[in-house]
């Protein structure tokens, strides 16, 4: 499957064993939903994400996802992330915030 944000949610196709992200997802939740199309129902799967230096701001989320999966990240991804964080520290770049995922969610009360 070629993963896009459009097919990232709502598909349950148990036979998918490979997802390829040609364009890096721009936030962690989108990445997880895209790669979640593979390895369904206890099956193993593989996800490949291509990321370029122009997309370095997304390397932070990719590293976080790999850490959550207890997978060793590629050295090039670590370097890309370090380069980006160095630019942030110097004020040359800013960390992105996903504006679709903000707040604390809905709070139920007695009313």
Phi and psi restraints in degrees (range 20) as a CNS / XPLOR table:
assign (resid 1 and name C) (resid 2 and name N)
       (resid 2 and name CA) (resid 2 and name C) 1.0 -92.1 20.0 2
assign (resid 2 and name N) (resid 2 and name CA)
       (resid 2 and name C) (resid 3 and name N) 1.0 115.1 20.0 2
assign (resid 2 and name C) (resid 3 and name N)
       (resid 3 and name CA) (resid 3 and name C) 1.0 -84.9 20.0 2
assign (resid 3 and name N) (resid 3 and name CA)
       (resid 3 and name C) (resid 4 and name N) 1.0 136.4 20.0 2
assign (resid 3 and name C) (resid 4 and name N)
       (resid 4 and name CA) (resid 4 and name C) 1.0 -135.4 20.0 2
assign (resid 4 and name N) (resid 4 and name CA)
       (resid 4 and name C) (resid 5 and name N) 1.0 171.2 20.0 2
assign (resid 4 and name C) (resid 5 and name N)
       (resid 5 and name CA) (resid 5 and name C) 1.0 -65.5 20.0 2
assign (resid 5 and name N) (resid 5 and name CA)
       (resid 5 and name C) (resid 6 and name N) 1.0 -28.0 20.0 2
assign (resid 5 and name C) (resid 6 and name N)
       (resid 6 and name CA) (resid 6 and name C) 1.0 -64.3 20.0 2
assign (resid 6 and name N) (resid 6 and name CA)
       (resid 6 and name C) (resid 7 and name N) 1.0 -41.8 20.0 2
assign (resid 6 and name C) (resid 7 and name N)
       (resid 7 and name CA) (resid 7 and name C) 1.0 -93.9 20.0 2
assign (resid 7 and name N) (resid 7 and name CA)
       (resid 7 and name C) (resid 8 and name N) 1.0 8.1 20.0 2
assign (resid 7 and name C) (resid 8 and name N)
       (resid 8 and name CA) (resid 8 and name C) 1.0 -72.8 20.0 2
assign (resid 8 and name N) (resid 8 and name CA)
       (resid 8 and name C) (resid 9 and name N) 1.0 -23.8 20.0 2
assign (resid 8 and name C) (resid 9 and name N)
       (resid 9 and name CA) (resid 9 and name C) 1.0 -127.5 20.0 2
assign (resid 9 and name N) (resid 9 and name CA)
       (resid 9 and name C) (resid 10 and name N) 1.0 144.2 20.0 2
assign (resid 9 and name C) (resid 10 and name N)
       (resid 10 and name CA) (resid 10 and name C) 1.0 88.1 20.0 2
assign (resid 10 and name N) (resid 10 and name CA)
       (resid 10 and name C) (resid 11 and name N) 1.0 -5.6 20.0 2
assign (resid 10 and name C) (resid 11 and name N)
       (resid 11 and name CA) (resid 11 and name C) 1.0 -94.9 20.0 2
assign (resid 11 and name N) (resid 11 and name CA)
       (resid 11 and name C) (resid 12 and name N) 1.0 132.6 20.0 2
assign (resid 11 and name C) (resid 12 and name N)
       (resid 12 and name CA) (resid 12 and name C) 1.0 -130.0 20.0 2
assign (resid 12 and name N) (resid 12 and name CA)
       (resid 12 and name C) (resid 13 and name N) 1.0 88.1 20.0 2
assign (resid 12 and name C) (resid 13 and name N)
       (resid 13 and name CA) (resid 13 and name C) 1.0 -117.8 20.0 2
assign (resid 13 and name N) (resid 13 and name CA)
       (resid 13 and name C) (resid 14 and name N) 1.0 96.3 20.0 2
assign (resid 13 and name C) (resid 14 and name N)
       (resid 14 and name CA) (resid 14 and name C) 1.0 -58.8 20.0 2
assign (resid 14 and name N) (resid 14 and name CA)
       (resid 14 and name C) (resid 15 and name N) 1.0 -23.4 20.0 2
assign (resid 14 and name C) (resid 15 and name N)
       (resid 15 and name CA) (resid 15 and name C) 1.0 -84.8 20.0 2
assign (resid 15 and name N) (resid 15 and name CA)
       (resid 15 and name C) (resid 16 and name N) 1.0 -1.7 20.0 2
assign (resid 15 and name C) (resid 16 and name N)
       (resid 16 and name CA) (resid 16 and name C) 1.0 -73.9 20.0 2
assign (resid 16 and name N) (resid 16 and name CA)
       (resid 16 and name C) (resid 17 and name N) 1.0 123.2 20.0 2
assign (resid 16 and name C) (resid 17 and name N)
       (resid 17 and name CA) (resid 17 and name C) 1.0 -115.4 20.0 2
assign (resid 17 and name N) (resid 17 and name CA)
       (resid 17 and name C) (resid 18 and name N) 1.0 -6.8 20.0 2
assign (resid 17 and name C) (resid 18 and name N)
       (resid 18 and name CA) (resid 18 and name C) 1.0 -144.1 20.0 2
assign (resid 18 and name N) (resid 18 and name CA)
       (resid 18 and name C) (resid 19 and name N) 1.0 129.4 20.0 2
assign (resid 18 and name C) (resid 19 and name N)
       (resid 19 and name CA) (resid 19 and name C) 1.0 -121.5 20.0 2
assign (resid 19 and name N) (resid 19 and name CA)
       (resid 19 and name C) (resid 20 and name N) 1.0 132.9 20.0 2
assign (resid 19 and name C) (resid 20 and name N)
       (resid 20 and name CA) (resid 20 and name C) 1.0 -119.8 20.0 2
assign (resid 20 and name N) (resid 20 and name CA)
       (resid 20 and name C) (resid 21 and name N) 1.0 123.5 20.0 2
assign (resid 20 and name C) (resid 21 and name N)
       (resid 21 and name CA) (resid 21 and name C) 1.0 -100.5 20.0 2
assign (resid 21 and name N) (resid 21 and name CA)
       (resid 21 and name C) (resid 22 and name N) 1.0 102.7 20.0 2
assign (resid 21 and name C) (resid 22 and name N)
       (resid 22 and name CA) (resid 22 and name C) 1.0 -75.3 20.0 2
assign (resid 22 and name N) (resid 22 and name CA)
       (resid 22 and name C) (resid 23 and name N) 1.0 -29.8 20.0 2
assign (resid 22 and name C) (resid 23 and name N)
       (resid 23 and name CA) (resid 23 and name C) 1.0 -115.7 20.0 2
assign (resid 23 and name N) (resid 23 and name CA)
       (resid 23 and name C) (resid 24 and name N) 1.0 128.1 20.0 2
assign (resid 23 and name C) (resid 24 and name N)
       (resid 24 and name CA) (resid 24 and name C) 1.0 -65.9 20.0 2
assign (resid 24 and name N) (resid 24 and name CA)
       (resid 24 and name C) (resid 25 and name N) 1.0 130.8 20.0 2
assign (resid 24 and name C) (resid 25 and name N)
       (resid 25 and name CA) (resid 25 and name C) 1.0 -59.9 20.0 2
assign (resid 25 and name N) (resid 25 and name CA)
       (resid 25 and name C) (resid 26 and name N) 1.0 148.6 20.0 2
assign (resid 25 and name C) (resid 26 and name N)
       (resid 26 and name CA) (resid 26 and name C) 1.0 -94.3 20.0 2
assign (resid 26 and name N) (resid 26 and name CA)
       (resid 26 and name C) (resid 27 and name N) 1.0 6.8 20.0 2
assign (resid 26 and name C) (resid 27 and name N)
       (resid 27 and name CA) (resid 27 and name C) 1.0 -160.4 20.0 2
assign (resid 27 and name N) (resid 27 and name CA)
       (resid 27 and name C) (resid 28 and name N) 1.0 159.7 20.0 2
assign (resid 27 and name C) (resid 28 and name N)
       (resid 28 and name CA) (resid 28 and name C) 1.0 -58.1 20.0 2
assign (resid 28 and name N) (resid 28 and name CA)
       (resid 28 and name C) (resid 29 and name N) 1.0 -45.1 20.0 2
assign (resid 28 and name C) (resid 29 and name N)
       (resid 29 and name CA) (resid 29 and name C) 1.0 -62.5 20.0 2
assign (resid 29 and name N) (resid 29 and name CA)
       (resid 29 and name C) (resid 30 and name N) 1.0 -40.5 20.0 2
assign (resid 29 and name C) (resid 30 and name N)
       (resid 30 and name CA) (resid 30 and name C) 1.0 -64.4 20.0 2
assign (resid 30 and name N) (resid 30 and name CA)
       (resid 30 and name C) (resid 31 and name N) 1.0 -41.6 20.0 2
assign (resid 30 and name C) (resid 31 and name N)
       (resid 31 and name CA) (resid 31 and name C) 1.0 -60.2 20.0 2
assign (resid 31 and name N) (resid 31 and name CA)
       (resid 31 and name C) (resid 32 and name N) 1.0 -47.4 20.0 2
assign (resid 31 and name C) (resid 32 and name N)
       (resid 32 and name CA) (resid 32 and name C) 1.0 -64.1 20.0 2
assign (resid 32 and name N) (resid 32 and name CA)
       (resid 32 and name C) (resid 33 and name N) 1.0 -40.4 20.0 2
assign (resid 32 and name C) (resid 33 and name N)
       (resid 33 and name CA) (resid 33 and name C) 1.0 -66.7 20.0 2
assign (resid 33 and name N) (resid 33 and name CA)
       (resid 33 and name C) (resid 34 and name N) 1.0 -38.2 20.0 2
assign (resid 33 and name C) (resid 34 and name N)
       (resid 34 and name CA) (resid 34 and name C) 1.0 -63.9 20.0 2
assign (resid 34 and name N) (resid 34 and name CA)
       (resid 34 and name C) (resid 35 and name N) 1.0 -49.8 20.0 2
assign (resid 34 and name C) (resid 35 and name N)
       (resid 35 and name CA) (resid 35 and name C) 1.0 -74.4 20.0 2
assign (resid 35 and name N) (resid 35 and name CA)
       (resid 35 and name C) (resid 36 and name N) 1.0 -16.8 20.0 2
assign (resid 35 and name C) (resid 36 and name N)
       (resid 36 and name CA) (resid 36 and name C) 1.0 -70.0 20.0 2
assign (resid 36 and name N) (resid 36 and name CA)
       (resid 36 and name C) (resid 37 and name N) 1.0 -6.2 20.0 2
assign (resid 36 and name C) (resid 37 and name N)
       (resid 37 and name CA) (resid 37 and name C) 1.0 -73.6 20.0 2
assign (resid 37 and name N) (resid 37 and name CA)
       (resid 37 and name C) (resid 38 and name N) 1.0 -16.2 20.0 2
assign (resid 37 and name C) (resid 38 and name N)
       (resid 38 and name CA) (resid 38 and name C) 1.0 -109.0 20.0 2
assign (resid 38 and name N) (resid 38 and name CA)
       (resid 38 and name C) (resid 39 and name N) 1.0 159.1 20.0 2
assign (resid 38 and name C) (resid 39 and name N)
       (resid 39 and name CA) (resid 39 and name C) 1.0 69.4 20.0 2
assign (resid 39 and name N) (resid 39 and name CA)
       (resid 39 and name C) (resid 40 and name N) 1.0 32.7 20.0 2
assign (resid 39 and name C) (resid 40 and name N)
       (resid 40 and name CA) (resid 40 and name C) 1.0 -77.1 20.0 2
assign (resid 40 and name N) (resid 40 and name CA)
       (resid 40 and name C) (resid 41 and name N) 1.0 152.6 20.0 2
assign (resid 40 and name C) (resid 41 and name N)
       (resid 41 and name CA) (resid 41 and name C) 1.0 59.6 20.0 2
assign (resid 41 and name N) (resid 41 and name CA)
       (resid 41 and name C) (resid 42 and name N) 1.0 36.7 20.0 2
assign (resid 41 and name C) (resid 42 and name N)
       (resid 42 and name CA) (resid 42 and name C) 1.0 82.8 20.0 2
assign (resid 42 and name N) (resid 42 and name CA)
       (resid 42 and name C) (resid 43 and name N) 1.0 -1.6 20.0 2
assign (resid 42 and name C) (resid 43 and name N)
       (resid 43 and name CA) (resid 43 and name C) 1.0 -79.3 20.0 2
assign (resid 43 and name N) (resid 43 and name CA)
       (resid 43 and name C) (resid 44 and name N) 1.0 155.9 20.0 2
assign (resid 43 and name C) (resid 44 and name N)
       (resid 44 and name CA) (resid 44 and name C) 1.0 -85.8 20.0 2
assign (resid 44 and name N) (resid 44 and name CA)
       (resid 44 and name C) (resid 45 and name N) 1.0 150.0 20.0 2
assign (resid 44 and name C) (resid 45 and name N)
       (resid 45 and name CA) (resid 45 and name C) 1.0 -151.2 20.0 2
assign (resid 45 and name N) (resid 45 and name CA)
       (resid 45 and name C) (resid 46 and name N) 1.0 168.7 20.0 2
assign (resid 45 and name C) (resid 46 and name N)
       (resid 46 and name CA) (resid 46 and name C) 1.0 -127.6 20.0 2
assign (resid 46 and name N) (resid 46 and name CA)
       (resid 46 and name C) (resid 47 and name N) 1.0 138.2 20.0 2
assign (resid 46 and name C) (resid 47 and name N)
       (resid 47 and name CA) (resid 47 and name C) 1.0 -125.5 20.0 2
assign (resid 47 and name N) (resid 47 and name CA)
       (resid 47 and name C) (resid 48 and name N) 1.0 132.4 20.0 2
assign (resid 47 and name C) (resid 48 and name N)
       (resid 48 and name CA) (resid 48 and name C) 1.0 -120.5 20.0 2
assign (resid 48 and name N) (resid 48 and name CA)
       (resid 48 and name C) (resid 49 and name N) 1.0 128.9 20.0 2
assign (resid 48 and name C) (resid 49 and name N)
       (resid 49 and name CA) (resid 49 and name C) 1.0 -123.7 20.0 2
assign (resid 49 and name N) (resid 49 and name CA)
       (resid 49 and name C) (resid 50 and name N) 1.0 124.6 20.0 2
assign (resid 49 and name C) (resid 50 and name N)
       (resid 50 and name CA) (resid 50 and name C) 1.0 -89.1 20.0 2
assign (resid 50 and name N) (resid 50 and name CA)
       (resid 50 and name C) (resid 51 and name N) 1.0 132.6 20.0 2
assign (resid 50 and name C) (resid 51 and name N)
       (resid 51 and name CA) (resid 51 and name C) 1.0 -136.7 20.0 2
assign (resid 51 and name N) (resid 51 and name CA)
       (resid 51 and name C) (resid 52 and name N) 1.0 136.4 20.0 2
assign (resid 51 and name C) (resid 52 and name N)
       (resid 52 and name CA) (resid 52 and name C) 1.0 -110.2 20.0 2
assign (resid 52 and name N) (resid 52 and name CA)
       (resid 52 and name C) (resid 53 and name N) 1.0 164.7 20.0 2
assign (resid 52 and name C) (resid 53 and name N)
       (resid 53 and name CA) (resid 53 and name C) 1.0 -57.0 20.0 2
assign (resid 53 and name N) (resid 53 and name CA)
       (resid 53 and name C) (resid 54 and name N) 1.0 -27.9 20.0 2
assign (resid 53 and name C) (resid 54 and name N)
       (resid 54 and name CA) (resid 54 and name C) 1.0 -68.6 20.0 2
assign (resid 54 and name N) (resid 54 and name CA)
       (resid 54 and name C) (resid 55 and name N) 1.0 -16.3 20.0 2
assign (resid 54 and name C) (resid 55 and name N)
       (resid 55 and name CA) (resid 55 and name C) 1.0 -108.5 20.0 2
assign (resid 55 and name N) (resid 55 and name CA)
       (resid 55 and name C) (resid 56 and name N) 1.0 21.4 20.0 2
assign (resid 55 and name C) (resid 56 and name N)
       (resid 56 and name CA) (resid 56 and name C) 1.0 -56.3 20.0 2
assign (resid 56 and name N) (resid 56 and name CA)
       (resid 56 and name C) (resid 57 and name N) 1.0 -28.0 20.0 2
assign (resid 56 and name C) (resid 57 and name N)
       (resid 57 and name CA) (resid 57 and name C) 1.0 -64.8 20.0 2
assign (resid 57 and name N) (resid 57 and name CA)
       (resid 57 and name C) (resid 58 and name N) 1.0 -20.1 20.0 2
assign (resid 57 and name C) (resid 58 and name N)
       (resid 58 and name CA) (resid 58 and name C) 1.0 -88.0 20.0 2
assign (resid 58 and name N) (resid 58 and name CA)
       (resid 58 and name C) (resid 59 and name N) 1.0 -8.4 20.0 2
assign (resid 58 and name C) (resid 59 and name N)
       (resid 59 and name CA) (resid 59 and name C) 1.0 -63.5 20.0 2
assign (resid 59 and name N) (resid 59 and name CA)
       (resid 59 and name C) (resid 60 and name N) 1.0 -29.3 20.0 2
assign (resid 59 and name C) (resid 60 and name N)
       (resid 60 and name CA) (resid 60 and name C) 1.0 -60.6 20.0 2
assign (resid 60 and name N) (resid 60 and name CA)
       (resid 60 and name C) (resid 61 and name N) 1.0 -47.7 20.0 2
assign (resid 60 and name C) (resid 61 and name N)
       (resid 61 and name CA) (resid 61 and name C) 1.0 -68.1 20.0 2
assign (resid 61 and name N) (resid 61 and name CA)
       (resid 61 and name C) (resid 62 and name N) 1.0 -36.6 20.0 2
assign (resid 61 and name C) (resid 62 and name N)
       (resid 62 and name CA) (resid 62 and name C) 1.0 -63.3 20.0 2
assign (resid 62 and name N) (resid 62 and name CA)
       (resid 62 and name C) (resid 63 and name N) 1.0 -42.9 20.0 2
assign (resid 62 and name C) (resid 63 and name N)
       (resid 63 and name CA) (resid 63 and name C) 1.0 -62.2 20.0 2
assign (resid 63 and name N) (resid 63 and name CA)
       (resid 63 and name C) (resid 64 and name N) 1.0 -41.3 20.0 2
assign (resid 63 and name C) (resid 64 and name N)
       (resid 64 and name CA) (resid 64 and name C) 1.0 -62.3 20.0 2
assign (resid 64 and name N) (resid 64 and name CA)
       (resid 64 and name C) (resid 65 and name N) 1.0 -42.7 20.0 2
assign (resid 64 and name C) (resid 65 and name N)
       (resid 65 and name CA) (resid 65 and name C) 1.0 -63.8 20.0 2
assign (resid 65 and name N) (resid 65 and name CA)
       (resid 65 and name C) (resid 66 and name N) 1.0 -42.2 20.0 2
assign (resid 65 and name C) (resid 66 and name N)
       (resid 66 and name CA) (resid 66 and name C) 1.0 -66.0 20.0 2
assign (resid 66 and name N) (resid 66 and name CA)
       (resid 66 and name C) (resid 67 and name N) 1.0 -37.8 20.0 2
assign (resid 66 and name C) (resid 67 and name N)
       (resid 67 and name CA) (resid 67 and name C) 1.0 -63.4 20.0 2
assign (resid 67 and name N) (resid 67 and name CA)
       (resid 67 and name C) (resid 68 and name N) 1.0 -44.3 20.0 2
assign (resid 67 and name C) (resid 68 and name N)
       (resid 68 and name CA) (resid 68 and name C) 1.0 -62.6 20.0 2
assign (resid 68 and name N) (resid 68 and name CA)
       (resid 68 and name C) (resid 69 and name N) 1.0 -32.4 20.0 2
assign (resid 68 and name C) (resid 69 and name N)
       (resid 69 and name CA) (resid 69 and name C) 1.0 -86.7 20.0 2
assign (resid 69 and name N) (resid 69 and name CA)
       (resid 69 and name C) (resid 70 and name N) 1.0 2.3 20.0 2
assign (resid 69 and name C) (resid 70 and name N)
       (resid 70 and name CA) (resid 70 and name C) 1.0 54.2 20.0 2
assign (resid 70 and name N) (resid 70 and name CA)
       (resid 70 and name C) (resid 71 and name N) 1.0 44.8 20.0 2
assign (resid 70 and name C) (resid 71 and name N)
       (resid 71 and name CA) (resid 71 and name C) 1.0 -115.2 20.0 2
assign (resid 71 and name N) (resid 71 and name CA)
       (resid 71 and name C) (resid 72 and name N) 1.0 136.9 20.0 2
assign (resid 71 and name C) (resid 72 and name N)
       (resid 72 and name CA) (resid 72 and name C) 1.0 -72.5 20.0 2
assign (resid 72 and name N) (resid 72 and name CA)
       (resid 72 and name C) (resid 73 and name N) 1.0 125.1 20.0 2
assign (resid 72 and name C) (resid 73 and name N)
       (resid 73 and name CA) (resid 73 and name C) 1.0 -77.3 20.0 2
assign (resid 73 and name N) (resid 73 and name CA)
       (resid 73 and name C) (resid 74 and name N) 1.0 152.9 20.0 2
assign (resid 73 and name C) (resid 74 and name N)
       (resid 74 and name CA) (resid 74 and name C) 1.0 -63.5 20.0 2
assign (resid 74 and name N) (resid 74 and name CA)
       (resid 74 and name C) (resid 75 and name N) 1.0 145.0 20.0 2
assign (resid 74 and name C) (resid 75 and name N)
       (resid 75 and name CA) (resid 75 and name C) 1.0 -57.8 20.0 2
assign (resid 75 and name N) (resid 75 and name CA)
       (resid 75 and name C) (resid 76 and name N) 1.0 -38.3 20.0 2
assign (resid 75 and name C) (resid 76 and name N)
       (resid 76 and name CA) (resid 76 and name C) 1.0 -62.6 20.0 2
assign (resid 76 and name N) (resid 76 and name CA)
       (resid 76 and name C) (resid 77 and name N) 1.0 -35.1 20.0 2
assign (resid 76 and name C) (resid 77 and name N)
       (resid 77 and name CA) (resid 77 and name C) 1.0 -69.6 20.0 2
assign (resid 77 and name N) (resid 77 and name CA)
       (resid 77 and name C) (resid 78 and name N) 1.0 -39.3 20.0 2
assign (resid 77 and name C) (resid 78 and name N)
       (resid 78 and name CA) (resid 78 and name C) 1.0 -61.8 20.0 2
assign (resid 78 and name N) (resid 78 and name CA)
       (resid 78 and name C) (resid 79 and name N) 1.0 -45.6 20.0 2
assign (resid 78 and name C) (resid 79 and name N)
       (resid 79 and name CA) (resid 79 and name C) 1.0 -62.9 20.0 2
assign (resid 79 and name N) (resid 79 and name CA)
       (resid 79 and name C) (resid 80 and name N) 1.0 -41.2 20.0 2
assign (resid 79 and name C) (resid 80 and name N)
       (resid 80 and name CA) (resid 80 and name C) 1.0 -61.4 20.0 2
assign (resid 80 and name N) (resid 80 and name CA)
       (resid 80 and name C) (resid 81 and name N) 1.0 -42.4 20.0 2
assign (resid 80 and name C) (resid 81 and name N)
       (resid 81 and name CA) (resid 81 and name C) 1.0 -64.5 20.0 2
assign (resid 81 and name N) (resid 81 and name CA)
       (resid 81 and name C) (resid 82 and name N) 1.0 -44.1 20.0 2
assign (resid 81 and name C) (resid 82 and name N)
       (resid 82 and name CA) (resid 82 and name C) 1.0 -63.4 20.0 2
assign (resid 82 and name N) (resid 82 and name CA)
       (resid 82 and name C) (resid 83 and name N) 1.0 -39.1 20.0 2
assign (resid 82 and name C) (resid 83 and name N)
       (resid 83 and name CA) (resid 83 and name C) 1.0 -62.1 20.0 2
assign (resid 83 and name N) (resid 83 and name CA)
       (resid 83 and name C) (resid 84 and name N) 1.0 -45.6 20.0 2
assign (resid 83 and name C) (resid 84 and name N)
       (resid 84 and name CA) (resid 84 and name C) 1.0 -63.3 20.0 2
assign (resid 84 and name N) (resid 84 and name CA)
       (resid 84 and name C) (resid 85 and name N) 1.0 -46.8 20.0 2
assign (resid 84 and name C) (resid 85 and name N)
       (resid 85 and name CA) (resid 85 and name C) 1.0 -62.7 20.0 2
assign (resid 85 and name N) (resid 85 and name CA)
       (resid 85 and name C) (resid 86 and name N) 1.0 -32.6 20.0 2
assign (resid 85 and name C) (resid 86 and name N)
       (resid 86 and name CA) (resid 86 and name C) 1.0 -64.2 20.0 2
assign (resid 86 and name N) (resid 86 and name CA)
       (resid 86 and name C) (resid 87 and name N) 1.0 -41.1 20.0 2
assign (resid 86 and name C) (resid 87 and name N)
       (resid 87 and name CA) (resid 87 and name C) 1.0 -65.5 20.0 2
assign (resid 87 and name N) (resid 87 and name CA)
       (resid 87 and name C) (resid 88 and name N) 1.0 -38.1 20.0 2
assign (resid 87 and name C) (resid 88 and name N)
       (resid 88 and name CA) (resid 88 and name C) 1.0 -63.2 20.0 2
assign (resid 88 and name N) (resid 88 and name CA)
       (resid 88 and name C) (resid 89 and name N) 1.0 -45.3 20.0 2
assign (resid 88 and name C) (resid 89 and name N)
       (resid 89 and name CA) (resid 89 and name C) 1.0 -61.8 20.0 2
assign (resid 89 and name N) (resid 89 and name CA)
       (resid 89 and name C) (resid 90 and name N) 1.0 -35.8 20.0 2
assign (resid 89 and name C) (resid 90 and name N)
       (resid 90 and name CA) (resid 90 and name C) 1.0 -81.2 20.0 2
assign (resid 90 and name N) (resid 90 and name CA)
       (resid 90 and name C) (resid 91 and name N) 1.0 -6.9 20.0 2
assign (resid 90 and name C) (resid 91 and name N)
       (resid 91 and name CA) (resid 91 and name C) 1.0 83.6 20.0 2
assign (resid 91 and name N) (resid 91 and name CA)
       (resid 91 and name C) (resid 92 and name N) 1.0 11.5 20.0 2
assign (resid 91 and name C) (resid 92 and name N)
       (resid 92 and name CA) (resid 92 and name C) 1.0 -87.8 20.0 2
assign (resid 92 and name N) (resid 92 and name CA)
       (resid 92 and name C) (resid 93 and name N) 1.0 -12.3 20.0 2
assign (resid 92 and name C) (resid 93 and name N)
       (resid 93 and name CA) (resid 93 and name C) 1.0 -149.8 20.0 2
assign (resid 93 and name N) (resid 93 and name CA)
       (resid 93 and name C) (resid 94 and name N) 1.0 163.7 20.0 2
assign (resid 93 and name C) (resid 94 and name N)
       (resid 94 and name CA) (resid 94 and name C) 1.0 -128.1 20.0 2
assign (resid 94 and name N) (resid 94 and name CA)
       (resid 94 and name C) (resid 95 and name N) 1.0 143.6 20.0 2
assign (resid 94 and name C) (resid 95 and name N)
       (resid 95 and name CA) (resid 95 and name C) 1.0 -67.4 20.0 2
assign (resid 95 and name N) (resid 95 and name CA)
       (resid 95 and name C) (resid 96 and name N) 1.0 140.1 20.0 2
assign (resid 95 and name C) (resid 96 and name N)
       (resid 96 and name CA) (resid 96 and name C) 1.0 -83.6 20.0 2
assign (resid 96 and name N) (resid 96 and name CA)
       (resid 96 and name C) (resid 97 and name N) 1.0 152.2 20.0 2
assign (resid 96 and name C) (resid 97 and name N)
       (resid 97 and name CA) (resid 97 and name C) 1.0 -124.0 20.0 2
assign (resid 97 and name N) (resid 97 and name CA)
       (resid 97 and name C) (resid 98 and name N) 1.0 131.8 20.0 2
assign (resid 97 and name C) (resid 98 and name N)
       (resid 98 and name CA) (resid 98 and name C) 1.0 -75.5 20.0 2
assign (resid 98 and name N) (resid 98 and name CA)
       (resid 98 and name C) (resid 99 and name N) 1.0 111.0 20.0 2
assign (resid 98 and name C) (resid 99 and name N)
       (resid 99 and name CA) (resid 99 and name C) 1.0 -74.0 20.0 2
assign (resid 99 and name N) (resid 99 and name CA)
       (resid 99 and name C) (resid 100 and name N) 1.0 -11.7 20.0 2
assign (resid 99 and name C) (resid 100 and name N)
       (resid 100 and name CA) (resid 100 and name C) 1.0 -82.5 20.0 2
assign (resid 100 and name N) (resid 100 and name CA)
       (resid 100 and name C) (resid 101 and name N) 1.0 -17.8 20.0 2
assign (resid 100 and name C) (resid 101 and name N)
       (resid 101 and name CA) (resid 101 and name C) 1.0 -123.0 20.0 2
assign (resid 101 and name N) (resid 101 and name CA)
       (resid 101 and name C) (resid 102 and name N) 1.0 87.5 20.0 2
assign (resid 101 and name C) (resid 102 and name N)
       (resid 102 and name CA) (resid 102 and name C) 1.0 -136.7 20.0 2
assign (resid 102 and name N) (resid 102 and name CA)
       (resid 102 and name C) (resid 103 and name N) 1.0 167.1 20.0 2
assign (resid 102 and name C) (resid 103 and name N)
       (resid 103 and name CA) (resid 103 and name C) 1.0 82.3 20.0 2
assign (resid 103 and name N) (resid 103 and name CA)
       (resid 103 and name C) (resid 104 and name N) 1.0 -171.1 20.0 2
assign (resid 103 and name C) (resid 104 and name N)
       (resid 104 and name CA) (resid 104 and name C) 1.0 -110.1 20.0 2
assign (resid 104 and name N) (resid 104 and name CA)
       (resid 104 and name C) (resid 105 and name N) 1.0 4.3 20.0 2
assign (resid 104 and name C) (resid 105 and name N)
       (resid 105 and name CA) (resid 105 and name C) 1.0 85.8 20.0 2
assign (resid 105 and name N) (resid 105 and name CA)
       (resid 105 and name C) (resid 106 and name N) 1.0 174.3 20.0 2
assign (resid 105 and name C) (resid 106 and name N)
       (resid 106 and name CA) (resid 106 and name C) 1.0 -76.6 20.0 2
assign (resid 106 and name N) (resid 106 and name CA)
       (resid 106 and name C) (resid 107 and name N) 1.0 135.3 20.0 2
assign (resid 106 and name C) (resid 107 and name N)
       (resid 107 and name CA) (resid 107 and name C) 1.0 -106.6 20.0 2
assign (resid 107 and name N) (resid 107 and name CA)
       (resid 107 and name C) (resid 108 and name N) 1.0 124.6 20.0 2
assign (resid 107 and name C) (resid 108 and name N)
       (resid 108 and name CA) (resid 108 and name C) 1.0 -85.5 20.0 2
assign (resid 108 and name N) (resid 108 and name CA)
       (resid 108 and name C) (resid 109 and name N) 1.0 139.9 20.0 2
assign (resid 108 and name C) (resid 109 and name N)
       (resid 109 and name CA) (resid 109 and name C) 1.0 -130.7 20.0 2
assign (resid 109 and name N) (resid 109 and name CA)
       (resid 109 and name C) (resid 110 and name N) 1.0 -173.3 20.0 2
assign (resid 109 and name C) (resid 110 and name N)
       (resid 110 and name CA) (resid 110 and name C) 1.0 -65.3 20.0 2
assign (resid 110 and name N) (resid 110 and name CA)
       (resid 110 and name C) (resid 111 and name N) 1.0 -27.6 20.0 2
